[in-house]
């Protein structure tokens, strides 16, 4: 029974040694490795306690046996003074047996103490390895934050969502580090704001839709941005708010030119009429302020003027697209 116990203990020790030798220090698996080490240390601690308890039990047993021997020695001495000597050999035999038990227990205690010493050594190795891994992980986390911090401070127009997702993915592997966890929260906020910004730009690049414009405006944040980002967001907000007004200004130009179409026969005629129309009610200034600042309206306006100049007597197809909005 005792031999089986010792074999099991040695098997556990060899398993732990092999596990230690095969531990990976690849920073890509630091978190998993750290969890594994915690489990190994817990196992070692439990086994150490089990062995220590066993040693204490064995020592108590020795004390009991030593007490029994003393009793037997007293009985033997008492009987040796009597004429009835037939119990002496039996008592001597019993005494010898008890001494054998004591010697056996002492040997086992020595063996157990060796195992405990080995467990202490392994635990020390595991703790050192864990500390090294934590140090590496902390350094990786620090470098990860430092290398990506500046990107989060860029203007949203200079960011790419895929890059932000990549940063978040890299950080997620070390999210048990409190500093990295805080950085991930910042990355998530930037991703959310960038998505709102890109949505607004997309709306500004499409035909006017009041519902889409209002939704885009509601999604635009007003906090958690630096000065550059805040200024850029305000610019986009202003463009969204002025989209409909810019559309109406564009329609005003189209309607004014349409009224003169019967009198326009050449590019020169067109230029003369345009000069008159654009001066009226500061239409040229309003086009610059309201039309040219909205990507969709700007593209359509430039295409419209180009089409007019190419064929002054014809109605460009863009007129219908704009007027129907």
C-alpha positions in Angstrom: 0.0 0.0 0.0 2.8 2.4 1.0 4.7 1.4 -2.2 1.7 2.2 -4.3 1.4 5.6 -2.7 5.1 6.4 -3.4 4.7 5.3 -7.0 1.8 7.7 -7.4 3.7 10.6 -5.9 6.7 10.0 -8.2 4.4 9.7 -11.2 2.9 13.1 -10.3 6.4 14.6 -9.9 7.6 13.3 -13.2 4.4 14.6 -14.9 5.0 18.0 -13.4 8.7 18.0 -14.5 7.7 17.1 -18.0 5.0 19.7 -18.0 7.5 22.3 -16.9 10.0 21.4 -19.6 7.3 21.6 -22.3 5.9 25.0 -21.2 5.8 27.5 -24.1 6.9 31.1 -23.7 5.4 32.3 -27.0 3.8 35.7 -26.1 0.9 34.7 -28.3 -0.2 32.2 -25.7 0.9 34.0 -22.5 -2.6 34.1 -21.1 -3.3 30.4 -21.6 0.2 29.6 -20.2 -0.4 31.7 -17.2 -3.7 30.0 -16.4 -2.0 26.6 -16.8 0.7 27.6 -14.4 -1.8 28.7 -11.9 -3.5 25.3 -12.1 -0.1 23.5 -11.8 0.8 25.6 -8.7 -2.6 24.9 -7.2 -2.1 21.1 -7.8 1.4 21.3 -6.2 0.2 23.2 -3.2 -2.6 20.7 -2.6 -0.2 17.8 -3.0 2.3 19.4 -0.7 -0.4 19.8 2.0 -1.4 16.2 1.5 2.2 15.0 2.0 2.7 17.3 5.0 -0.5 16.0 6.6 0.8 12.4 5.9 4.1 13.2 7.6 2.3 14.6 10.6 0.1 11.5 10.7 3.2 9.3 10.5 4.9 11.2 13.2 1.8 10.8 15.5 1.8 7.1 14.7 5.5 6.9 15.7 4.7 8.7 19.0 1.9 6.1 19.6 4.2 3.2 18.8 7.0 4.6 21.1 4.4 4.9 23.9 3.4 1.3 23.2 7.1 0.2 23.3 7.6 1.9 26.7 4.5 0.1 28.0 5.9 -3.2 26.7 9.3 -2.5 28.2 7.7 -1.8 31.6 5.7 -5.0 31.3 8.7 -6.9 30.2 10.8 -5.6 33.1 8.0 -6.4 35.5 7.6 -10.0 34.2 11.4 -10.6 34.2 11.3 -10.2 38.0 8.7 -12.9 38.4 9.1 -16.7 38.4 6.6 -16.9 35.4 9.0 -16.3 32.5 6.8 -17.7 29.7 5.5 -14.2 28.6 9.0 -12.7 28.2 9.7 -14.0 24.7 6.3 -12.9 23.5 6.9 -9.4 24.9 10.3 -9.3 23.4 8.9 -10.3 20.0 6.2 -7.6 20.3 8.8 -5.0 21.2 10.9 -5.9 18.1 7.8 -5.7 15.9 7.0 -2.3 17.2 10.5 -1.1 16.6 10.3 -2.4 13.0 7.1 -0.4 12.5 8.9 2.7 13.9 11.9 2.2 11.6 9.5 1.7 8.6 7.6 4.9 9.4 10.8 6.9 9.9 12.0 5.7 6.4 8.7 6.6 4.9 8.7 10.0 6.5 12.2 10.6 5.1 10.9 9.7 1.7 7.9 11.9 2.0 10.1 14.8 3.1 12.2 14.3 0.0 9.0 14.5 -2.1 7.9 17.6 -0.3 11.4 19.2 -0.9 11.0 18.3 -4.6 7.5 19.8 -4.7 8.9 23.0 -3.1 11.5 23.2 -5.8 9.0 22.7 -8.6 6.7 25.3 -7.1 9.5 27.8 -7.0 10.3 27.0 -10.7 6.6 27.5 -11.6 6.4 30.7 -9.7 9.5 32.1 -11.4 8.1 31.0 -14.8 4.8 32.7 -14.0 6.5 35.9 -13.0 8.6 35.9 -16.2 5.5 35.4 -18.3 3.7 38.2 -16.5 6.7 40.4 -17.0 6.7 39.6 -20.7 3.0 40.0 -21.0 3.2 43.4 -19.3 5.9 44.5 -21.6 4.0 43.3 -24.7 0.9 45.1 -23.4 2.8 48.3 -22.9 4.4 48.2 -26.3 1.1 47.4 -27.9 -0.5 50.5 -26.3 2.5 52.7 -27.2 2.6 51.6 -30.8 -1.1 52.2 -31.4 -1.9 55.2 -29.2 -1.1 57.8 -31.9 -3.3 56.1 -34.5 -6.4 56.6 -32.2 -5.6 60.3 -32.2 -5.7 60.7 -35.9 -8.5 62.5 -37.8 -11.2 60.1 -38.6 -10.7 60.8 -42.3 -7.2 59.4 -42.0 -8.3 56.2 -40.1 -9.3 52.9 -41.6 -11.8 50.7 -39.8 -9.9 47.5 -40.7 -6.8 48.9 -38.9 -8.9 49.7 -35.8 -10.4 46.1 -35.8 -6.8 44.8 -36.1 -5.7 46.8 -33.2 -8.6 45.6 -31.1 -7.9 42.0 -32.1 -4.2 42.3 -31.0 -5.2 43.9 -27.7 -7.9 41.3 -27.0 -5.2 38.6 -26.5 -3.9 40.6 -23.5 -7.2 41.9 -22.1 -6.5 40.5 -18.6 -3.9 43.2 -18.3 -5.8 46.1 -16.7 -3.9 48.7 -18.8 -4.6 46.9 -22.1 -8.2 46.4 -21.0 -8.6 50.2 -20.5 -7.0 50.7 -23.9 -9.5 48.3 -25.5 -12.3 50.4 -24.1 -10.8 53.4 -25.9 -10.4 51.5 -29.1 -14.0 50.4 -28.9 -15.1 54.1 -28.5 -13.0 55.2 -31.5 -14.4 52.3 -33.6 -18.0 53.4 -32.7 -17.2 57.1 -33.6 -15.4 56.1 -36.8 -18.4 54.1 -37.9 -20.7 57.1 -37.3 -18.3 59.3 -39.2 -18.1 56.9 -42.2 -21.9 56.6 -42.2 -22.2 60.4 -42.3 -19.7 60.6 -45.2 -21.6 57.9 -47.1 -24.9 59.8 -46.6 -23.3 63.0 -47.9 -22.2 61.1 -51.0 -25.6 59.8 -51.9 -28.8 61.5 -53.2 -30.5 63.5 -50.4 -32.7 61.4 -48.1 -34.1 63.3 -45.1 -34.5 60.2 -43.0 -30.9 59.0 -43.6 -29.6 62.5 -42.9 -31.4 62.8 -39.6 -30.3 59.3 -38.5 -26.7 60.1 -39.4 -26.9 63.3 -37.4 -28.2 61.5 -34.4 -25.4 59.0 -34.5 -22.7 61.7 -34.5 -21.1 61.9 -31.0 -20.0 65.1 -29.3 -17.6 63.8 -26.7 -14.6 61.4 -26.3 -12.7 63.1 -29.1 -9.5 65.3 -29.3 -9.6 68.8 -30.8 -8.7 67.7 -34.3 -11.4 64.9 -34.3 -14.0 67.2 -32.7 -13.4 69.9 -35.4 -13.7 67.3 -38.1 -16.9 65.9 -36.6 -18.4 69.4 -36.4 -17.6 70.0 -40.1 -19.4 66.8 -41.0 -22.4 67.7 -38.8 -22.6 71.1 -40.5 -22.6 69.5 -44.0 -25.4 67.2 -43.0 -27.4 70.0 -41.6 -26.9 72.0 -44.8 -27.5 69.2 -47.2 -31.2 70.0 -47.9 -30.5 73.8 -48.2 -27.6 73.0 -50.6 -30.0 70.9 -52.7 -32.5 73.7 -52.9 -29.8 76.1 -54.0 -28.8 73.7 -56.7 -32.5 73.5 -57.8 -32.6 77.3 -57.9 -29.7 77.4 -60.4 -31.3 74.6 -62.5 -34.7 76.3 -62.7 -33.1 79.6 -63.6 -31.1 78.1 -66.4 -34.2 76.1 -67.6 -36.1 79.4 -68.0 -33.4 80.7 -70.3 -32.9 77.6 -72.4 -34.8 78.9 -75.4 -32.4 81.9 -75.6 -29.2 79.9 -75.3 -27.7 78.7 -78.6 -24.0 78.6 -77.9 -21.4 78.3 -75.1 -21.0 82.1 -75.2 -24.8 82.5 -74.6 -24.5 80.1 -71.7 -21.6 81.9 -70.1 -23.5 85.2 -70.4 -26.6 83.8 -68.8 -24.7 82.0 -66.1 -22.9 85.2 -65.2 -26.2 87.0 -64.8 -27.9 84.2 -62.9 -25.0 83.6 -60.5 -24.8 87.3 -59.5 -28.5 87.4 -58.6 -29.1 87.0 -54.8 -25.5 86.0 -54.3 -26.3 82.6 -55.9 -22.6 82.0 -56.7 -21.6 82.6 -53.1 -24.4 80.3 -51.8 -23.3 77.6 -54.2 -19.8 77.8 -52.9 -21.0 77.7 -49.2 -23.9 75.2 -49.6 -23.5 73.1 -52.7 -19.7 72.7 -53.0 -19.2 71.5 -49.5 -21.5 68.5 -49.8 -19.7 65.7 -51.8 -22.8 64.5 -53.7 -24.0 68.0 -54.6 -20.5 69.1 -55.6 -20.0 66.1 -57.9 -23.4 66.6 -59.5 -22.9 70.4 -59.9 -19.6 70.0 -61.6 -21.0 67.3 -63.9 -24.0 69.5 -64.6 -21.9 72.5 -65.6 -19.7 70.3 -67.7 -22.7 68.9 -69.5 -24.1 72.4 -70.2 -20.8 73.6 -71.6 -20.6 70.6 -73.8 -24.1 71.0 -75.2 -25.6 74.4 -74.2 -28.9 73.8 -76.0 -29.7 70.5 -74.4 -31.1 69.6 -71.0 -28.6 67.6 -68.9 -30.0 64.4 -67.4 -28.7 65.5 -64.0 -31.5 68.1 -63.9 -34.1 65.5 -63.5 -32.2 63.6 -60.8 -31.7 66.8 -58.7 -35.2 68.2 -59.2 -36.9 64.9 -58.2 -35.3 64.9 -54.8 
